[in-house]
Amino acid sequence: MSQTGVAAFDSTIQTTNVWLHDIMERSGWQDRHRAYQALRVVLHALRDRLPVDQAAALGAQLPMLVRGFYYEGWRPAGTPTKDRRREDFLAHIATAFREDPGIDPENVARSVFQTIAKHVTPGEIKHVKIALPSEIRSLWSEEMHSLWF
């Protein structure tokens, strides 16, 4: 039975739930909202550190619903940001979870990166990683390094 009556909407809701479930499993969480928050904040941090063309290429491979919050608040003229160090990337995540002190920003980044890598083509992941500063690229798991970089 259709949730919305529009097949494209139902499909993107289902796909987005798969992504959230993957993040929850990788993080050991039971909270879907926390997984959504992790996906959103990591995608924003990632997007803001990519050149505009690369950010758009990644966005094209995201589910429609995820793509919507990926682009939310984006200012392409301001990207990539000047704060391109690992600490800055993780601080962005930590700020989003400041009310949730048990969260490790590095684990959040790795869980989301693993989920993205599972659902986005290997070629696109390779391009994203090449575009990132090496300090941020190091947050991708070693398994992903050996497979795609």
N, C-alpha and C positions, 0 to 999 in steps of 0.2 A: 504494500500500500504506500502510496506517495505521501511524503510529509508536506510538500508544498504545492503539488500539482504541476510543477515545472521540472521536467527531467534533469535539466542542467543544474538546477539548484539542489535537487535531491542528491545528485551525483557528487557535487562539490562538498556537500555536508558529509556524506559518507566518506569521501576521500580525506577530508580534513580530520574526521574522527579517527581514521587509521593513523594519520600522522601523530595526532595527540596521544593515541594509545601507544605508539612506538616510543614517544618521549617518556611517557609514564613508565613503561617497562624498563627502559634504559636507566631511568633515574630512580627507580624503586618507589615511585609515588602512586598514590591512589586518587589524587586530586586533579581532575581534568582542567580546572581553571588555572592551576599552577602550571600545567603543561602548556596551556595556551599562552600564558604570560611568558614562559620560557621561549617558546617558538617566536612570539612577537618581538621580544626584546633582542634576541640573538639575530633574527632576520634584520631588524633595524640597524643593529651595530654592524652587521656584515655589509648590508646595502650601502651604508654611509662610508664605508672604507673601500668600496669598489669604484672604478671609473664608471661613468654614466652608462656607456654601452654595455659593459659587463653586468652592471646591476640590472639593466633592462633584459639582457639575455637570460639571466637567472630567473627574473620575475616571470618570464614567458613560460617557464617550466613548472611553476607553482600551481597548485589547484586554485580555481577561481576565487574561492573564499579566502584562502591564504594570501593570494596575490593582492586582494583588497587591503588587508591590513599591512602587508609588506610595503605598499606604496603610500599608506597613510602618513601624512605629515612630511613626505619627502621633498627636499629642496635640491633638485639636481645640480643647480649652479654651485652649491656648497660642497659638492662631493668630487673626489674623495676628501674626507676630513683630514686635517693636519695631524690630529692625535692618532697615530697609527702604531702605537706601541701596544704590546700585549696587556700591560697594566691598565692602559686606558680602555681597551676593549672589555676587560674583565670588570673594571670599575663601572662601566655602563650597565652591565648585568647586575652587579651588586646593588647599584642605586635602585634598580627596578624591584629588587627583592629586599629592600631595607627593612620592611615590616616582617620579613620571614628569615630570621637570623640563622637558621640551620642550613641555609642554602649555600652551597659551594659554587661560586660563579664559573670556575673552570669546569666542573662536572656538568653544569648546565650547558655551557658552550659545547662541550664534547658530545653530550647527548643529542643536542639539536643538530650539530654537524653530522653525526652518524645517521640521524633520521633523514636529513636532506640528501646525504649521499646514497641512501637506500632508494630514494624515490626520484632522484634527478639523474639524468644520463651521466655516465662516467666522463664523457668529453666535456660536458658543462662543468662538472666538478673540477676537472683539471684546469679549465680556463679560470674559474673562480680562484683556485688556489694559487695559480701563477700570478694573478692580479693582486694578491694580498701580500703585505709585508711578511717577511720570514717569521717574525715573532708571533704574529697571529696565525700564520700557516701552521705553526707548530702545535696549535690546539687541535688540529685534525689528528685522529688516532694514527698510530704507526701502521695499523692494518690498512687504513685508507691511503697512507703514503705509499705503501708497497704496491697497492692495487692500481692507483691512478696517478702517481706522481713520481 
